[in-house]
């Protein structure tokens, strides 16, 4: 299956897009069905995941050969690394002893509506006590841990897109 996905650029972009859609559906399931409220770092990871999905969708629809593929791949890589950074930060916060966890701060919507953008980014990056809570685990990893793995995988696929020389499809 992986070989089929990696066989051409469009299938790689399709896979990334569909994975992002599935991950966002999962995030909303956790929020609205299971009642797990997202913290500010979770919201930042969602925004990055949506951005990666949109870039992949544009790459899929455009066909993305030559310079366009390079642009989409670099953007995918940069957003994936940014996502790795945010998810990694949250995993680190979750690993802190309880006495070293930062105090809880304002929620994401309040910050976006009331803080300047740079202040919002600063507060998001610091995280809060709510970001250190682990309310769900699978195979010993929190949601942030799994998200980190997905962002890493997307970064690897972006690099693959940059270095792989695909042969054009044969016409009959």
N, C-alpha and C positions, 0 to 999 in steps of 0.2 A: 504494500500500500504506500509506504513512504517513497519508494522508487517512482510510483505513478505520480505522486504529488510533486516530486522534485524533477519531473520530466520536462516541464516547460515553465516559463515565467508566470503565465496566467494562472496555472494551477497552484503555484506557490502563493500568489496573491489571493486566490480564491480560498485556499486553506486558511491563511491568516485572517481574512475577513470573517469567514464562518466561525473560526475559533473565537474571535473577539465577540461576535454576536452571541455565541453559546456562553462565553464567560460573563457577558453582561446580563444575559437572562438568568444565569446562576446567581449573580450578585443581587439582582432584584428579587429573586426567589428567597434568598437569605434575608433580605430586608423586609419584604412585604408578607411572606408566608411564615418564615421562621421567626420573625420579629427581631433580627439582629440589626441594630442601628449602626450605620457606617460612621466612622470617625473622620476627622479632617484628612488624615493620610489615606484612608480608604477612598474618600471622594476624589482626591488627587489621582490615585491609581485608576479610578474609573474614567476620569477625564483623559488620562494618557491612553488607556485601553481603547476608548472611543476614537481618539485621534489616530491610533495605529490602524484600527478597523477602517476608518475613512480613507486613509492613505492607501491601504491595500485595495479598497474598493475602486478608487481612482485608477490605481495601477492595473487592476483587473479589467475595467471598462476601457481604458486607454490602449491596452495592449503592451505598452511600456517597453519599447525597444530602444537601444542606443542611449542617448543622453537622458531621456525621460526615465528609463529604468534606473540609471545611476542616481538621479534626483530622488525618486521614490524610495530606493533602497537606502540611501543615506538618511533620508527623513525617518524611515522605519527604524533604522539603527539608532539614531539619536533619541527618538521617543522611547524605544525599548530600553536604552541605557538609562534614560531619565526615570522610566518606570522601575527598573532594577534598583536605582538609587533610592527612590521613595519606598518601595517595598522592603528593601534591605534595611532602611532606617527604621521601619516599623518592626521588622523582625528583631532588630537590635533593641528597640524599646521594650519589646515583649520579653526579652531575655534578661532585662535588668531586675535586680532584687527590688522588692516592693518599696523599700525606703529610698530608692534612687529614682523612682518613676516621677517625671514632671507632673505638676498639678494639672488638672483638667482646665481647658480653656473654652472659648466660645465655639459654637458650632460653625460649620462651613458656610451656611447661608448667611449667618450674621456677619462673618468676616468679609464675604464678598460684597455685601450690601453696605457695610459701614467702614471698612478699612481701605486705605490706598492699596493698590495692587502689590507693591513691594512689601508692605507690612503683612498682607495676606499670605504671600509666599513665605515670608520669614516665619510667621506663626505656624503655617502648615508644615514647614520643614522641621521645626522644633518638635512638633507632635505634642501630645498631651497624655494625661492619664488614661483617657478613653482609648487612645491609640495603643496603649500597652496591654489592654485587656485581651485575653484569648478566649473567645466565646464559642469557637468551633475548631475542631482539629480532625484531620484525616491522615492516617499513617504517621502520626506524630508531628505533622506540620500544620500551622495555622493557615488561615486564608491568605495572609500576607506572604507566608512561605511558599504556598502554591502559586501565588501571583508572581513572585520573584522568579520561580521556575519558568512560568509562561513567558515573562518578559525576556529572560535569557534565551529561551528557544526562539522567540521572534528576532532577537538580535542576531542569533546564529543564521537564521533564514535570510535576514537582510544581507549579511556578509556573503552567504552562498549566492544570492542574487547578483551581487557585485562581481564575484570572481568567476562564476560559472559561465562558460561560453555555450549557449544553447544553439543547437542546429535548427535552421528554419524548418518549418513543417513542409513535408513533401506534397507537391500538388500532382494530382493524377489527371 
